[in-house]
Amino acid sequence: MQTTAADGHEPTEAEGRLPVTAPQPAAFVDPDALLEGLDPEQRQVACAPVGAMCVLAGAGTGKTRAITHRIAYGVHCGAYQPGHTLAVTFTARAAGQMRTRLRDLGVQGVQARTFHAAALRQLQYFWPRAIGGGVPPIAPQTTSLVAEAAGRLRLRVDRAVLRDLGDELRWTKVSGLTAQTYVGAAGAAHRSVAAFDPITVARFIETYEEVKTERGVIDFEDVLLITVGILAERDDIAETVRAQYRQFVVDEYQDVNVIQQRLLDLWLGDRRDICVVGDPAQTIYTFAGATPDHLLGFAQRHPDAQVVRLVRNYRSTPQIVAVANAVVAATSTRSGTAAGAAERPDGSSRSARLAVSSGGLRLLAQRANGPSPRVSTYPDDEAEAHGIAADVAAAIAAGCPAEEIAVLYRVNAQSGLLEHALAERGVSYLLHGGERFFNRPEIRSALVMLRGAARSDDGSTPLPELTRDVLVGTGWSPHRPSGSGAVREQWESINALADLAQNLAASDPQARLPDLVRELDERAASQHAPTVAGVTLASLHAAKGLEWDIVFLAGCSDGLLPLAMAQGAAAVDEERRLAYVGITRARRELRISWATARSAGGRATRKPSRFILPAARLLGDADLVAHAASRGAAAPGRGKATARPARAPARCRSCAGPLTTTAERKVGRCTNCPPTYDEATFEALRAWRRDQAAKASVPAYVVFTDATLTAIAERRPRSSAELAQVPGVGPTKLASYGPAVLDLLAQGGTVS
């Protein structure tokens, strides 16, 4: 059976080489003429096509221009043969753009592909030779495989949990893990999937592989894994690949994962003709296995590598660049070493060490001045959405095309209010990288249940309470789930309906469920306007690689950006890089906003994101800085605060936000942040408290209140002295219950 290459060309058997697209004869191009119009650093990249090079390219610095000119210069000066050059990108769109630019520079025949596309092409060609027969079918989507594996283990899953299990499978594979090595790695990386423990997830991974084998299919990640296996085990095949591809260019190198790096090493062999391009400040996919370590350690692995920094930003105004620099400069984790690098006047170096931190590069603005970025404060999320919509409509009326405006946010659940506010203004919009709010499966399901319940609503139950009761039937819980991913996003979406019911009841105490359903139907109907050309709504992850004239960065409060569950310096710094990515999408105008409360009339307990405080200081926004420093100050018009000695407010140990209620201070964590206790330990404490209360014939809270019990579970005291420090544990309770509690904690939640 004859094998056809992935691009449709027939395999070439001559000299055992991989099939390549034959380059078309090109007119003579003066290589030196290609360098005209490049800045000094871009020229440094382009005119040195031979040998190892690491290009540290900040946002908007023209990295694609630099590397395509490098390839074109190498081809036209005779250092490269197009068919022997492989350019690797991370998206098919980027690969297509690179091929177009190369064609415009007079170069055809260079292979520009994603890692997966390049590996699949090789796998299809070499499978008959290495294994025999044809490549097994690639499962177009793995949801049914994931569902079957979960079913065999009798795991209770819904659509969101299936998505999270699928994501965990991908992370396991791209990290080079197996079911046997998953448990340790997941613990070290603090990963969690819904309510499953790592051992259960490991069993699921093993079962998934069994299901896949029985069906005779492979998945998308297997393409990389199997190709790596063949090249590692068959030296003859590896040499054939290396004879074919002799020069490599890798874009977005900060996003390379373990398996992709292993594949690149096997392609490269002992050669050194490789150019990698990346920006550590735009590493935003570590949750999916990406790591900037390969970029930051490149010069150590290639001691003769030339390091060039692209720092001239051509995209954004100096005002926006200044804010971006201020935000990323506060990065707390550092990688790489600044010492020992021999710097050149042009910013390049030849060094065994890569002189850059994971915080990124300081950009130098090249555009003319523009308006100062603006930070706006709103009383609640709905007011923020309407304020943004009003500003968007004004910008369009002033002549800015709608497609040159974007509203960016941290999680997709934030889009609902924005969609509604824009629709009310008659502003068309496009959702990039996410479903419309009312098209999401969980929302459609919730609406069906709400409509059914509305038909039998006798008006005896208050609207918020009845709505919550109905939503519980969808799997929603009043308590935020721990962790992130699809389960969290699904919860946020449904919780928005509960918040809407609360707000409707606040404005009209007589409102009942039929009124809520009518409101939801009207909102859904208003979002059916044509969206051929419209404002872009996108999450910060989905916005990577895009740019607009005007960017609104919404929801910039601690708990949303960074997310409340971002634990530890590394996780917070990844959130900071997301903010940096959002800021650097703006060409001309940047507008940042946040809300002091989630719902209208709610407590103003939020504070502005720590990431925008550098911008506030830079812009001289003293009010915003003061608000962040003291969230609990008396609001205007609510009376004069009584003078008292200044005292530092108690801070949440998760997000560092002030604790404003007695229960928050007792637990040591604000209500916006998820619990940090071990669930088994907490349940054991609750069972023990219930037994003690029953023996004494008193309510459970007399033994310990819920807040005190939660504080004990989260702090896990190891001595009587430490237990006495927990609020709510006085001398009497310490003497009565202390030994039993400490014994239970010492045994990991097992009642002795």
Order of alpha helices (4+ residues) and beta strands (2+ residues): alpha-alpha-beta-alpha-beta-alpha-beta-alpha-alpha-alpha-alpha-alpha-alpha-alpha-beta-alpha-beta-alpha-alpha-beta-beta-alpha-beta-beta-beta-alpha-beta-alpha-beta-alpha-alpha-alpha-alpha-beta-beta-alpha-beta-alpha-alpha-alpha-alpha-alpha-alpha-alpha-alpha
